[in-house]
């Protein structure tokens, strides 16, 4: 069951945390990418627009109800959690956050999700028709998010350049011909 966000604020994004944050209490929010239940321990890969962070739920370091919730996490659930610590197991050199993990003492499931119709991963081989039908999921893919962030940065740089050069950005109503079929004329 989804929980409220009341009193909860994100303190960092996944890729903003490094070894210097070890021991710090943080709140990350994002989508569950993968969940691996190993009995007394549950590993979850949490994804946000900046990257991926491994979360660890260990029976005894989180209350029984929280551990039960962690065992039921599935792909694309939205959660909030964590305390940063060095990885006790294998370091993942392929991830910027591969040397650290988040030990969870309290878990909030902010939104549950059905199993997505295609994997939310980079360079998806899913048919375009299916991806466009579920565009809200497709936009979570890392390659598309990078494109959107780049477009936003280019737009901001362009606006800043023109502002520094003394240009004004003015939005005017669009003037157009009368609408067909006798409908009422309008200005947007």
Residue, then its C-alpha position, 0 to 999 in steps of 0.5 A: x500500500x502506498x504511503x504518504x510523503x508528508x514530512x519527507x524530502x529528498x536530500x540527494x540524488x543517487x549519483x550525487x553520493x560518493x565515498x565522502x558521504x559514508x556514515x551520513x543519513x540521506x533520503x533517496x527517492x526513485x524507482x526500483x530497477x531490480x530487487x533480489x531477495x536472498x532470504x535474510x537480506x534483500x538487495x534493491x537497485x534504486x534508479x533516479x534520473x542521475x543514476x543507480x544506487x544499491x540499497x540493502x535491507x537486512x533482517x534485524x537492521x530494519x523493523x519486521x514490517x519494513x523487511x516484509x515490505x522490502x521483500x515485496x518490492x517490484x520493478x518501478x515501485x517508487x520508494x524513499x530510503x537510507x544511510x550511506x556505507x561502504x559496500x561490504x561485498x563486491x565493488x561494482x566498477x561499472x557504476x559511479x556509486x559502485x563502492x557504496x550502498x545504502x543500508x535502509x533502516x526505514x522504508x516508505x513505498x510511495x507508489x506501487x506499480x504493475x509489472x511494466x510492459x517492457x524493461x526500463x533500460x538503456x537502448x531498449x529493443x522494444x518495438x517503438x509502437x509499444x514504447x510510444x503507447x506507454x510514453x510515460x514509462x519510456x521517458x524514464x529510460x536513461x538514454x532518453x533522460x540524458x537527451x531531455x536534460x541536454x535539451x534543457x541545458x541548451x535551451x537555458x544557455x540560449x536564453x541566458x545568452x540572449x538575455x545577456x545580449x539585451x534581448x527580451x523574451x516576449x510571448x504574444x497571442x497567436x493571430x490566426x484566420x477564422x476557424x472553419x465551420x462557423x466556430x467562434x474566433x479566439x485568441x490564445 
